[in-house]
Structure formats: structure tokens, C-alpha cells
Amino acid sequence: MTIFTWQRSRLIHLPQFNILPITFRFLLPSLLALGLLGGCARPARKPTTGAPTAARPTAPATATFTNPLLPAGADPWVIYHDGYYYYTQTTGSNLTLWKTKSLADLKTAEHRVVWTPPATGPNSHDIWAPELHFLRGKWYLYYAADAGSNSSHRLWVLENASPNPLQGPWADRGKLADPAADKWAIDGSVFENNGQLYLIWSGWEGDANGRQNIYLAPMQNPWTLAGPRVLVSTPTYAWERNGDLPNPSSPPHVDVNEGPEILRHAGKLYLVYSASGCWTDFYALGMLTADADADLRNPAAWTKSPAPVFQQSPANKVYAPGHNAFFTSPDGQQNWLLYHANDAPGQGCGRFRTPRMQPFTWGPGGAPSFGQPVPAGQALALPAGQ
């Protein structure tokens, strides 16, 4: 039995959505422990005399929301398509999609289990980190699953030709792997650059747990790789290597790079990933940068930022923020970060994680500037255009 299940236990408990929780093989004891707008007075004005003036129209108040978006949920993902947000997250036991005009309304949004795994087989257990993509006129769901033991985790693909991914049949397109290096793999994501599809994911170099790397490979189509995997990131900095497992185990420590996502801006590609173990409070976002016209299969094309670009904020009571996604506002003018986090230290990789979103900007050099995670309950303006 591998100890990695400490690291990626995906317990999600959403009773109002009738999503069954998965069973932890191991659970950190600390998981059993749980987590104003000021106004200024304006001086009264003296009454005026003379002819009455027409009342000025009152500007509408800016609509706001607060995090978290759901009472529980890890590995959040969203895509905006034809006026709707389609959201998904790890449930552990199935693939569930939400459809809504506003992510702030996820708690009451339409949702449906669109795929349930077989009772047995290589993709029957531990359904993790799904992503929904619309590619070449069809919907694709990418997810990680295993046969009942963590060491067998691999990436899998489903396809749906329906205009609405909550409807229509999902065809199983099988396992997505490099035949020459069919190793442990999770957190698959797909992006297109200069007409070429790529898959990025987190995986092991060999067959032993201990280190997760980020790999990239070109794709022939949305369900087939077109070349060998290339290692583009491995945990090297100290902030990427917080991974001690507290109980006697083998291995006693795991270094982590996982959850890769692509962000594109001003001729650059930013590969944003999660570093350190999710069971630690030091889970954070790191970033690689490449020119959009570079050979992305060349590891030298990618430059790693020496410090995390988004991390815990004890002052704001936000811990272990990570496994992010990106989206733009309906009017296309704002950029948003979607991620999960905990409300208190020591809550680890379990049911305390909640999905959150906040806007981000671009720094003077063109790179994303994510700021600090905002406190739960703080009012934020809704994405522009909704």
C-alpha cells in the first residue's frame, strides 16, 4: 500500500447535492479539528432654498458575492461557454457537472452526475480532478482514476457530442498515456498553442512514490498523445518540498508539483501549478514561463519563478490555497482565479477544502499578479458582465 493516499485523499461531502463521499484510507488526525465592511459617516448638508431640483437617479449598487462558493469541494475547474459556466470538482465517486449563469450561485445551480465508474476495472476508484474542455466541436472530460490502489492511477477521457454537456451520452475514449512511459498520472489538463494540442499532467518518473513532476506531451487528437512525455518541472525549491507525512510511513516524505494549468497573455504562456503536499499548510502556486512561439517540448523553454506566486495568508485565515483554474468574466474584461483552500491550519487534504474565486491583474512585466487569498466572507464584486 502506498502512502500517497495521505497526500491526495479526496473526501468531498456535499449532502445537498447527493454526492457520496469517498473513504479515506488514511486521515490526518488534524482533519478532525474544524476553521466588516466599515462605513464612514458623511456630515449632514444644510438645506438649500429656492426652486426644487429634479432628483438624481441613484446608481445601482454593485452586486457582490462571498467565498466559499460551496460548503466543500477540492480541485475546482470551470469553463465559460455560450453564456454559461460549467463547473466540476473532485467527488471521488463520480463525475458531476454544474451549469450556471453565475459561479456565485453554485449552491443552487443545476447539477448532474454525468458519469459513474464501473464497479471494477482500471478506472473504477478514486476519481480525481476532472476537467471539462470543449475541443473541435465536442466536449471532453479528463479525469484520474485507479483500480483500487493508488499506484495504478492513470488519466482517462470521455467524449460527448451534445451541445449541453449535462445531456447526451458520454463515450469512453479510454486511457490517455505515453505508451513508452505509462506511469502514475493525475491532474491532466489540455491546451492549444499555435494549432497544436498539448496535455500537461502530474506524474511519477518511475513506479515508486516520493516525487511528483509536471510532464507535457503533444496530442494527435483530444484522446491520443502524439509524442513522448517531457519533464518540464520537478520540485527543486524549498517551498515546493514541504511534504513530510506525520506518521511512520514509506515513503515518509513526498515532494509535489501537481495541478498544472495554462494561462496565456501578451505572447507568453504561464504554466501555473501547485507545489508542496496538499496535506500541509504550505500548499501554494508556482509558475513556469515560456514564449508562446517557443518549442514547448524543450524543457529549456520554461523558466521557473523562484518564489510562490500565491500562498497561504494566516492574516486572512486562508491556508493551503491551490489546485487552481482560470476564467474570464462574461464581458471578457476581467481575469479570475478559481482555487480551493482551508479556513484553518492543519486541515489537510480532506472535506474542509472549499472552492473560492477572486480576480487577478497583470504586473508591469506582463506576468499575472494574484495577490493574496481573500478572507472567507469578504464581499467581492461579481465578475463584470453578469
FENWO-V746679 format. One record per residue. RES is the residue in one letter. SS is DSSP state (h for helix, s for strand, l for the rest). BURIAL is 1 if it has 9 or more other ideal C-beta (glycine too) atoms within 8 Angstrom, else 0. D_FIRST is the distance of its C-alpha to the first C-alpha in whole Angstrom. Layout:
res->RES ss->SS burial->BURIAL d_first->D_FIRST
res->RES ss->SS burial->BURIAL d_first->D_FIRST
This chain:
res->M ss->l burial->0 d_first->0
res->T ss->l burial->0 d_first->4
res->I ss->l burial->1 d_first->7
res->F ss->h burial->1 d_first->9
res->T ss->h burial->1 d_first->9
res->W ss->h burial->1 d_first->11
res->Q ss->h burial->1 d_first->13
res->R ss->h burial->1 d_first->14
res->S ss->l burial->1 d_first->14
res->R ss->l burial->1 d_first->17
res->L ss->l burial->1 d_first->19
res->I ss->l burial->1 d_first->22
res->H ss->l burial->0 d_first->25
res->L ss->s burial->1 d_first->28
res->P ss->h burial->0 d_first->30
res->Q ss->h burial->0 d_first->33
res->F ss->h burial->0 d_first->32
res->N ss->l burial->0 d_first->30
res->I ss->s burial->1 d_first->27
res->L ss->l burial->0 d_first->24
res->P ss->l burial->1 d_first->21
res->I ss->l burial->1 d_first->18
res->T ss->l burial->0 d_first->15
res->F ss->l burial->1 d_first->13
res->R ss->l burial->0 d_first->10
res->F ss->l burial->1 d_first->11
res->L ss->l burial->1 d_first->15
res->L ss->l burial->1 d_first->17
res->P ss->h burial->0 d_first->20
res->S ss->h burial->0 d_first->22
res->L ss->h burial->1 d_first->21
res->L ss->h burial->0 d_first->23
res->A ss->l burial->0 d_first->26
res->L ss->l burial->0 d_first->28
res->G ss->l burial->0 d_first->31
res->L ss->l burial->0 d_first->48
res->L ss->l burial->0 d_first->50
res->G ss->l burial->0 d_first->53
res->G ss->l burial->0 d_first->56
res->C ss->l burial->0 d_first->60
res->A ss->l burial->0 d_first->63
res->R ss->l burial->0 d_first->66
res->P ss->l burial->0 d_first->69
res->A ss->l burial->0 d_first->71
res->R ss->l burial->0 d_first->74
res->K ss->l burial->0 d_first->78
res->P ss->l burial->0 d_first->79
res->T ss->l burial->0 d_first->81
res->T ss->l burial->0 d_first->84
res->G ss->l burial->0 d_first->86
res->A ss->l burial->0 d_first->85
res->P ss->l burial->0 d_first->81
res->T ss->l burial->0 d_first->79
res->A ss->l burial->0 d_first->76
res->A ss->l burial->0 d_first->73
res->R ss->l burial->0 d_first->70
res->P ss->l burial->0 d_first->67
res->T ss->l burial->0 d_first->64
res->A ss->l burial->0 d_first->61
res->P ss->l burial->0 d_first->58
res->A ss->l burial->0 d_first->56
res->T ss->l burial->0 d_first->52
res->A ss->l burial->0 d_first->50
res->T ss->s burial->0 d_first->47
res->F ss->s burial->1 d_first->43
res->T ss->l burial->0 d_first->40
res->N ss->l burial->1 d_first->37
res->P ss->l burial->1 d_first->34
res->L ss->l burial->1 d_first->35
res->L ss->l burial->1 d_first->32
res->P ss->l burial->0 d_first->31
res->A ss->l burial->1 d_first->28
res->G ss->l burial->1 d_first->26
res->A ss->s burial->1 d_first->24
res->D ss->s burial->1 d_first->24
res->P ss->s burial->1 d_first->28
res->W ss->s burial->1 d_first->29
res->V ss->s burial->1 d_first->33
res->I ss->s burial->1 d_first->36
res->Y ss->s burial->1 d_first->40
res->H ss->s burial->0 d_first->41
res->D ss->l burial->0 d_first->45
res->G ss->l burial->0 d_first->45
res->Y ss->s burial->1 d_first->42
res->Y ss->s burial->1 d_first->39
res->Y ss->s burial->1 d_first->36
res->Y ss->s burial->1 d_first->33
res->T ss->s burial->1 d_first->29
res->Q ss->s burial->1 d_first->26
res->T ss->s burial->1 d_first->22
res->T ss->l burial->1 d_first->22
res->G ss->s burial->1 d_first->19
res->S ss->l burial->1 d_first->20
res->N ss->s burial->1 d_first->23
res->L ss->s burial->1 d_first->26
res->T ss->s burial->1 d_first->28
res->L ss->s burial->1 d_first->32
res->W ss->s burial->1 d_first->34
res->K ss->s burial->1 d_first->38
res->T ss->s burial->1 d_first->40
res->K ss->l burial->0 d_first->43
res->S ss->l burial->1 d_first->42
res->L ss->h burial->1 d_first->38
res->A ss->h burial->0 d_first->40
res->D ss->h burial->1 d_first->40
res->L ss->h burial->1 d_first->37
res->K ss->h burial->0 d_first->37
res->T ss->h burial->0 d_first->39
res->A ss->l burial->1 d_first->39
res->E ss->s burial->0 d_first->38
res->H ss->s burial->0 d_first->35
res->R ss->s burial->0 d_first->33
res->V ss->s burial->0 d_first->30
res->V ss->s burial->1 d_first->31
res->W ss->s burial->1 d_first->27
res->T ss->s burial->0 d_first->25
res->P ss->l burial->1 d_first->22
res->P ss->l burial->0 d_first->22
res->A ss->l burial->0 d_first->20
res->T ss->l burial->0 d_first->18
res->G ss->l burial->0 d_first->18
res->P ss->l burial->1 d_first->17
res->N ss->l burial->1 d_first->18
res->S ss->l burial->1 d_first->17
res->H ss->s burial->0 d_first->15
res->D ss->s burial->1 d_first->15
res->I ss->s burial->1 d_first->18
res->W ss->s burial->1 d_first->19
res->A ss->s burial->1 d_first->22
res->P ss->s burial->1 d_first->24
res->E ss->s burial->1 d_first->28
res->L ss->s burial->1 d_first->31
res->H ss->s burial->1 d_first->33
res->F ss->s burial->1 d_first->37
res->L ss->s burial->1 d_first->37
res->R ss->l burial->0 d_first->40
res->G ss->l burial->0 d_first->41
res->K ss->s burial->1 d_first->38
res->W ss->s burial->1 d_first->35
res->Y ss->s burial->1 d_first->32
res->L ss->s burial->1 d_first->28
res->Y ss->s burial->1 d_first->26
res->Y ss->s burial->1 d_first->22
res->A ss->s burial->1 d_first->18
res->A ss->s burial->1 d_first->16
res->D ss->s burial->1 d_first->13
res->A ss->l burial->1 d_first->13
res->G ss->l burial->0 d_first->10
res->S ss->l burial->0 d_first->7
res->N ss->h burial->1 d_first->8
res->S ss->h burial->1 d_first->8
res->S ss->h burial->1 d_first->11
res->H ss->l burial->1 d_first->13
res->R ss->s burial->1 d_first->17
res->L ss->s burial->1 d_first->20
res->W ss->s burial->1 d_first->23
res->V ss->s burial->1 d_first->26
res->L ss->s burial->1 d_first->29
res->E ss->s burial->1 d_first->32
res->N ss->s burial->1 d_first->35
res->A ss->l burial->0 d_first->39
res->S ss->l burial->1 d_first->40
res->P ss->l burial->0 d_first->42
res->N ss->l burial->0 d_first->40
res->P ss->l burial->1 d_first->36
res->L ss->l burial->0 d_first->36
res->Q ss->l burial->0 d_first->38
res->G ss->l burial->0 d_first->38
res->P ss->l burial->0 d_first->35
res->W ss->l burial->1 d_first->32
res->A ss->s burial->0 d_first->32
res->D ss->s burial->0 d_first->28
res->R ss->s burial->1 d_first->29
res->G ss->s burial->0 d_first->25
res->K ss->s burial->1 d_first->23
res->L ss->s burial->1 d_first->24
res->A ss->l burial->1 d_first->23
res->D ss->l burial->1 d_first->25
res->P ss->h burial->0 d_first->25
res->A ss->h burial->0 d_first->25
res->A ss->h burial->0 d_first->22
res->D ss->l burial->0 d_first->20
res->K ss->l burial->1 d_first->17
res->W ss->l burial->1 d_first->14
res->A ss->s burial->1 d_first->17
res->I ss->s burial->1 d_first->18
res->D ss->s burial->1 d_first->21
res->G ss->s burial->1 d_first->24
res->S ss->s burial->1 d_first->27
res->V ss->s burial->1 d_first->30
res->F ss->s burial->0 d_first->34
res->E ss->s burial->0 d_first->37
res->N ss->s burial->1 d_first->39
res->N ss->l burial->0 d_first->43
res->G ss->l burial->0 d_first->42
res->Q ss->s burial->0 d_first->39
res->L ss->s burial->1 d_first->35
res->Y ss->s burial->1 d_first->32
res->L ss->s burial->1 d_first->29
res->I ss->s burial->1 d_first->27
res->W ss->s burial->1 d_first->23
res->S ss->s burial->1 d_first->20
res->G ss->s burial->1 d_first->18
res->W ss->l burial->1 d_first->16
res->E ss->l burial->0 d_first->19
res->G ss->l burial->0 d_first->16
res->D ss->l burial->0 d_first->13
res->A ss->l burial->0 d_first->11
res->N ss->l burial->1 d_first->11
res->G ss->l burial->0 d_first->13
res->R ss->s burial->1 d_first->16
res->Q ss->l burial->1 d_first->17
res->N ss->s burial->1 d_first->21
res->I ss->s burial->1 d_first->24
res->Y ss->s burial->1 d_first->25
res->L ss->s burial->1 d_first->28
res->A ss->s burial->1 d_first->29
res->P ss->s burial->1 d_first->33
res->M ss->s burial->1 d_first->33
res->Q ss->s burial->0 d_first->35
res->N ss->s burial->0 d_first->35
res->P ss->l burial->1 d_first->33
res->W ss->l burial->1 d_first->30
res->T ss->s burial->0 d_first->30
res->L ss->s burial->1 d_first->30
res->A ss->l burial->0 d_first->33
res->G ss->l burial->0 d_first->32
res->P ss->l burial->0 d_first->29
res->R ss->l burial->1 d_first->27
res->V ss->s burial->1 d_first->28
res->L ss->s burial->1 d_first->26
res->V ss->s burial->1 d_first->28
res->S ss->s burial->1 d_first->27
res->T ss->l burial->1 d_first->24
res->P ss->l burial->1 d_first->24
res->T ss->l burial->0 d_first->27
res->Y ss->l burial->1 d_first->28
res->A ss->h burial->0 d_first->28
res->W ss->h burial->1 d_first->27
res->E ss->h burial->1 d_first->25
res->R ss->l burial->1 d_first->22
res->N ss->l burial->1 d_first->22
res->G ss->l burial->1 d_first->18
res->D ss->s burial->0 d_first->18
res->L ss->l burial->1 d_first->15
res->P ss->l burial->0 d_first->17
res->N ss->l burial->0 d_first->15
res->P ss->l burial->0 d_first->13
res->S ss->l burial->0 d_first->10
res->S ss->l burial->0 d_first->9
res->P ss->l burial->1 d_first->11
res->P ss->l burial->0 d_first->13
res->H ss->s burial->0 d_first->15
res->V ss->l burial->1 d_first->15
res->D ss->s burial->1 d_first->18
res->V ss->l burial->1 d_first->19
res->N ss->s burial->1 d_first->22
res->E ss->s burial->1 d_first->21
res->G ss->s burial->1 d_first->23
res->P ss->s burial->1 d_first->26
res->E ss->s burial->1 d_first->30
res->I ss->s burial->1 d_first->33
res->L ss->s burial->1 d_first->36
res->R ss->s burial->0 d_first->40
res->H ss->s burial->1 d_first->43
res->A ss->l burial->0 d_first->46
res->G ss->l burial->0 d_first->45
res->K ss->s burial->1 d_first->42
res->L ss->s burial->1 d_first->38
res->Y ss->s burial->1 d_first->36
res->L ss->s burial->1 d_first->32
res->V ss->s burial->1 d_first->31
res->Y ss->s burial->1 d_first->27
res->S ss->s burial->1 d_first->25
res->A ss->s burial->1 d_first->24
res->S ss->l burial->1 d_first->21
res->G ss->l burial->1 d_first->19
res->C ss->l burial->1 d_first->19
res->W ss->l burial->1 d_first->18
res->T ss->l burial->1 d_first->21
res->D ss->l burial->1 d_first->25
res->F ss->l burial->1 d_first->26
res->Y ss->l burial->1 d_first->24
res->A ss->s burial->1 d_first->27
res->L ss->s burial->1 d_first->29
res->G ss->s burial->1 d_first->30
res->M ss->s burial->1 d_first->32
res->L ss->s burial->1 d_first->33
res->T ss->s burial->1 d_first->37
res->A ss->s burial->1 d_first->38
res->D ss->s burial->0 d_first->42
res->A ss->l burial->1 d_first->42
res->D ss->l burial->0 d_first->43
res->A ss->l burial->0 d_first->41
res->D ss->l burial->0 d_first->39
res->L ss->l burial->1 d_first->36
res->R ss->l burial->1 d_first->34
res->N ss->l burial->0 d_first->35
res->P ss->h burial->0 d_first->33
res->A ss->h burial->0 d_first->36
res->A ss->h burial->1 d_first->37
res->W ss->l burial->1 d_first->35
res->T ss->s burial->0 d_first->36
res->K ss->s burial->1 d_first->33
res->S ss->l burial->1 d_first->35
res->P ss->l burial->0 d_first->34
res->A ss->l burial->0 d_first->34
res->P ss->l burial->1 d_first->32
res->V ss->l burial->1 d_first->34
res->F ss->s burial->1 d_first->33
res->Q ss->l burial->1 d_first->31
res->Q ss->l burial->1 d_first->31
res->S ss->s burial->1 d_first->34
res->P ss->h burial->0 d_first->34
res->A ss->h burial->0 d_first->38
res->N ss->h burial->1 d_first->37
res->K ss->l burial->1 d_first->34
res->V ss->s burial->1 d_first->32
res->Y ss->s burial->1 d_first->29
res->A ss->s burial->1 d_first->26
res->P ss->s burial->1 d_first->28
res->G ss->s burial->1 d_first->26
res->H ss->s burial->1 d_first->25
res->N ss->s burial->1 d_first->29
res->A ss->s burial->1 d_first->31
res->F ss->s burial->1 d_first->35
res->F ss->s burial->1 d_first->38
res->T ss->s burial->1 d_first->42
res->S ss->l burial->1 d_first->44
res->P ss->l burial->1 d_first->46
res->D ss->l burial->0 d_first->49
res->G ss->l burial->0 d_first->47
res->Q ss->l burial->0 d_first->48
res->Q ss->l burial->1 d_first->45
res->N ss->s burial->1 d_first->42
res->W ss->s burial->1 d_first->39
res->L ss->s burial->1 d_first->35
res->L ss->s burial->1 d_first->33
res->Y ss->s burial->1 d_first->30
res->H ss->s burial->1 d_first->27
res->A ss->s burial->1 d_first->28
res->N ss->s burial->1 d_first->27
res->D ss->l burial->1 d_first->31
res->A ss->l burial->1 d_first->30
res->P ss->l burial->0 d_first->28
res->G ss->l burial->0 d_first->24
res->Q ss->l burial->1 d_first->23
res->G ss->l burial->1 d_first->20
res->C ss->l burial->1 d_first->19
res->G ss->l burial->1 d_first->20
res->R ss->l burial->1 d_first->23
res->F ss->l burial->1 d_first->25
res->R ss->l burial->1 d_first->25
res->T ss->s burial->1 d_first->28
res->P ss->s burial->1 d_first->30
res->R ss->s burial->1 d_first->33
res->M ss->s burial->1 d_first->36
res->Q ss->s burial->1 d_first->38
res->P ss->s burial->1 d_first->41
res->F ss->s burial->1 d_first->41
res->T ss->s burial->0 d_first->44
res->W ss->s burial->1 d_first->44
res->G ss->l burial->0 d_first->45
res->P ss->l burial->0 d_first->48
res->G ss->l burial->0 d_first->47
res->G ss->l burial->0 d_first->45
res->A ss->l burial->1 d_first->42
res->P ss->s burial->1 d_first->40
res->S ss->s burial->0 d_first->40
res->F ss->l burial->0 d_first->38
res->G ss->l burial->0 d_first->39
res->Q ss->l burial->0 d_first->37
res->P ss->l burial->1 d_first->35
res->V ss->l burial->1 d_first->38
res->P ss->l burial->0 d_first->38
res->A ss->l burial->1 d_first->37
res->G ss->l burial->0 d_first->40
res->Q ss->l burial->0 d_first->42
res->A ss->l burial->0 d_first->44
res->L ss->s burial->1 d_first->44
res->A ss->s burial->0 d_first->46
res->L ss->l burial->1 d_first->45
res->P ss->l burial->1 d_first->45
res->A ss->l burial->1 d_first->48
res->G ss->l burial->0 d_first->50
res->Q ss->l burial->0 d_first->48
